[in-house]
Amino acid sequence: MNVADIVQQAESVFVLPDSVTQLKACIDDPTSSVDDAADIIAFDPSLTSQLLKIANSAIYQFPHTIDTITKAIQVIGTKATYDMVLSYGVSHTFKEIDTSVIDMDRFWEQCVSCALLSKHLAELKRIRGSEKLFVAGLLHNVGELVMVRLYPEKAKQCAMLTQRDTPAALQRKLLGFTYATLSAALIQHWGLPESISTPISHIHDEAANQDVSCQIIKLSYAMSLDNVNADIYAEQSHVSSELVAKLGLNEDDMAAALEETNFQVLSVIQLFNPTAFTIY
């Protein structure tokens, strides 16, 4: 069992919605316009509904209601709109997952928590394009959903977390790779931006030589892991004080990040958890 083989197997099972791939082609085309992108989204009623919900959600906190796709693209930005459509598309792709294998509520809570923390910390550090880090945080563990579908018994074993093992250590022991490595490989296979796949691929690496985006994802992952799995892990037991210092953060910054994102997480889960989607 290796990552490349699993990605190939997943190709026939998990396919991005046509509207997502069409939108990517549109955005990559320098001759396309905002109206062209809006037209693609408008042909998918479910996508239209979800994008408007995202635009009016706690992710952006705009003071006025956004009620059209064109307005959403203009306010959010074309690239950020694609990032959010991509998030929806990937989540929707994995809508049919056996919930008896893993706790899907916990899965989505951790993914959304990691995403919100990544965006919050990116904005705190004044990094442009914080939506990219939101998407990377949201998708960092989609490899687990691939394993649930293709190798459910292995996924069950990897879900049996204890205080003795981190998820990454358990995955390496049982699989020979981590879910983050598989997630990054799948995202690369789909032809999605390296700005999303690269931070995911380094999420379990040593932080010494990582750029700030990778450091933020790494810290957000550790914070969300401990926060969502408080019944297993002690508070901030996986948070590296060295990494916190490298990012120029302090305990107050960490507490504020958790307080704000914990307040947002339940409403944002409803935007990306596939069971919350209405299919037309």
C-alpha positions in Angstrom: 0.0 0.0 0.0 1.4 3.4 -1.0 0.1 6.9 -1.6 0.4 6.9 -5.4 -1.6 3.7 -5.7 -4.3 5.0 -3.4 -4.6 8.2 -5.3 -5.1 6.2 -8.5 -7.8 4.1 -6.9 -9.5 7.2 -5.5 -9.7 8.7 -9.0 -12.5 6.5 -10.1 -14.4 6.9 -6.8 -14.1 10.6 -6.0 -14.6 13.1 -8.8 -15.0 16.8 -8.4 -18.3 18.3 -9.6 -18.2 19.6 -13.2 -19.0 23.1 -12.0 -15.8 23.2 -9.9 -13.5 22.0 -12.8 -15.3 24.4 -15.2 -14.8 27.3 -12.8 -11.1 26.5 -12.4 -10.7 26.6 -16.2 -12.6 29.8 -16.4 -10.4 31.5 -13.7 -7.2 30.2 -15.4 -8.4 31.8 -18.7 -7.1 35.4 -18.8 -9.9 36.4 -21.2 -12.7 35.3 -18.9 -14.7 37.8 -16.8 -16.5 37.9 -13.5 -19.8 37.4 -15.4 -18.4 34.2 -17.0 -17.5 32.8 -13.5 -20.9 33.8 -12.2 -22.7 32.0 -15.1 -20.9 28.8 -14.3 -21.9 28.9 -10.7 -25.5 29.9 -11.5 -26.0 26.7 -13.5 -25.5 24.7 -10.3 -28.3 25.6 -7.9 -26.7 23.8 -5.0 -23.4 25.5 -5.6 -25.1 28.9 -5.9 -26.9 28.4 -2.6 -23.8 27.2 -0.8 -21.6 30.1 -2.1 -24.1 32.7 -1.0 -24.3 31.0 2.5 -20.5 31.1 2.7 -20.3 34.8 1.6 -22.8 35.7 4.3 -21.3 33.5 7.0 -19.0 34.1 9.9 -16.0 33.4 7.6 -16.3 36.9 6.1 -18.6 38.8 8.5 -19.6 41.4 5.8 -21.9 44.1 7.2 -24.5 43.8 4.4 -26.2 40.9 2.9 -24.7 39.5 -0.3 -27.6 38.3 -2.5 -26.2 37.6 -5.9 -23.3 35.5 -7.2 -21.8 38.4 -9.1 -21.8 40.5 -6.0 -20.2 37.7 -4.0 -17.4 37.4 -6.6 -16.8 41.1 -6.6 -16.7 41.4 -2.8 -14.8 38.2 -2.0 -12.6 38.3 -5.1 -12.4 35.8 -8.0 -9.6 33.6 -6.5 -11.1 33.5 -3.1 -14.5 32.6 -4.6 -12.8 29.7 -6.4 -11.2 28.7 -3.1 -14.6 28.5 -1.4 -16.2 26.7 -4.3 -13.3 24.2 -4.2 -14.0 23.7 -0.5 -17.6 23.0 -1.3 -16.8 20.7 -4.2 -14.3 18.6 -2.3 -16.7 18.2 0.7 -19.5 17.3 -1.6 -17.4 14.7 -3.4 -17.0 12.9 -0.1 -20.7 13.0 0.9 -21.2 9.3 0.8 -19.0 8.0 3.6 -19.7 5.1 6.0 -20.3 6.9 9.3 -19.8 3.6 11.2 -16.1 3.6 10.4 -15.2 7.0 11.9 -16.9 9.8 13.9 -17.9 12.2 11.1 -19.1 14.9 13.4 -15.7 14.9 15.1 -13.9 14.8 11.7 -15.7 17.9 10.4 -15.4 19.7 13.6 -11.6 19.3 13.6 -11.3 20.2 9.9 -13.4 23.3 10.2 -11.6 24.3 13.5 -8.3 23.9 11.7 -9.6 26.0 8.8 -10.9 28.8 11.0 -7.7 28.9 13.1 -5.6 29.0 10.0 -7.6 32.0 8.6 -7.6 33.8 11.9 -3.8 33.4 12.4 -3.1 34.4 8.8 -5.1 37.6 9.3 -3.3 38.2 12.6 0.0 37.9 10.8 -1.4 40.0 7.9 -0.8 37.4 5.3 -2.6 38.1 2.0 -5.0 35.4 0.7 -6.0 34.0 4.1 -8.7 32.0 2.3 -6.0 29.7 0.8 -5.0 28.8 4.3 -8.7 28.3 5.3 -9.0 25.8 2.4 -5.8 24.0 3.3 -7.0 23.7 6.9 -10.4 22.4 5.8 -8.9 19.8 3.4 -5.9 18.7 5.4 -7.5 15.4 6.3 -9.5 14.4 3.3 -7.0 11.5 3.0 -8.8 9.9 5.9 -12.1 9.9 4.0 -10.4 8.2 1.1 -9.1 5.5 3.4 -12.6 5.1 5.0 -14.0 4.4 1.6 -11.2 2.2 0.2 -9.7 0.6 3.3 -12.3 0.9 6.1 -10.6 -1.6 8.4 -7.3 0.3 8.3 -9.2 3.5 8.8 -10.9 2.1 11.9 -7.6 1.1 13.4 -6.2 4.6 12.7 -9.2 6.2 14.4 -8.5 4.4 17.7 -6.6 7.3 19.3 -5.1 7.1 22.7 -2.9 9.5 24.8 0.1 7.4 23.8 0.0 8.1 20.1 -0.6 11.2 17.9 -2.8 10.5 14.9 0.3 11.0 12.6 2.4 8.4 14.6 -0.5 5.9 14.5 -1.0 6.4 10.8 2.7 6.0 10.0 2.8 2.8 12.1 -0.3 1.2 10.5 0.0 2.6 6.9 3.5 3.9 6.4 2.3 7.4 5.6 0.0 10.1 7.1 -3.4 11.2 6.0 -2.0 14.7 5.4 0.5 13.2 2.9 -2.4 11.4 1.1 -4.5 14.6 1.2 -1.8 16.6 -0.4 -1.2 14.0 -3.1 -4.9 13.8 -3.9 -5.2 17.6 -4.1 -2.1 17.8 -6.4 -3.6 15.0 -8.6 -6.8 17.2 -9.0 -4.6 20.0 -10.3 -5.3 22.3 -7.4 -3.0 25.1 -6.4 0.3 24.3 -4.6 -0.5 27.1 -2.2 -3.1 24.6 -0.8 -1.3 21.3 -1.2 2.2 22.4 0.0 1.2 23.5 3.6 -0.8 20.3 3.9 2.1 18.1 2.8 4.4 19.6 5.5 1.8 19.6 8.3 3.7 16.9 10.3 7.3 18.0 9.4 9.7 19.8 11.6 8.9 23.5 11.6 12.5 24.8 11.6 12.7 25.6 7.9 9.1 26.0 7.0 7.6 29.3 5.6 5.0 31.1 7.6 2.1 29.5 5.8 3.3 26.0 6.7 3.9 27.1 10.2 0.4 28.5 10.6 -1.2 25.3 9.3 1.0 23.2 11.5 0.0 25.3 14.6 -3.7 25.3 13.7 -3.7 21.6 13.2 -2.1 21.0 16.7 -4.5 23.5 18.3 -7.6 22.0 16.7 -6.4 18.4 17.4 -6.2 19.1 21.1 -9.3 21.3 21.2 -11.7 18.8 19.5 -10.2 15.7 21.2 -10.2 17.1 24.7 -11.5 13.8 25.9 -8.2 12.2 24.8 -5.5 14.8 24.8 -4.6 17.4 27.4 -5.0 21.1 26.5 -2.3 22.3 24.1 -0.4 19.0 24.6 0.6 19.0 20.9 1.2 22.7 20.6 4.9 23.6 20.2 6.0 26.6 22.2 8.9 26.9 19.8 6.5 27.2 16.9 4.3 29.7 18.7 7.4 31.8 19.4 8.6 31.6 15.7 5.3 33.1 14.7 5.6 35.9 17.2 2.5 34.8 19.1 1.8 34.6 22.8 -0.7 32.9 25.2 -3.2 35.7 24.8 -3.1 35.4 21.0 -3.7 31.7 21.3 -6.6 32.1 23.7 -8.2 34.7 21.5 -7.9 32.6 18.4 -9.6 29.6 20.1 -12.3 31.8 21.6 -13.2 33.4 18.3 -13.1 30.2 16.2 -14.9 28.1 18.8 -17.7 30.6 18.5 -17.8 30.3 14.7 -17.2 26.6 14.2 -20.7 25.2 14.6 -22.2 27.6 12.0 -19.4 27.0 9.6 -19.6 23.2 9.9 -23.1 23.5 8.4 -21.6 25.0 5.2 -19.2 22.2 4.5 -20.5 19.0 6.2 -22.0 17.1 3.2 -25.0 16.0 5.3 -26.1 19.6 5.4 -26.2 20.1 1.7 -29.5 20.2 -0.2 -29.1 18.4 -3.5 -31.3 19.7 -6.4 
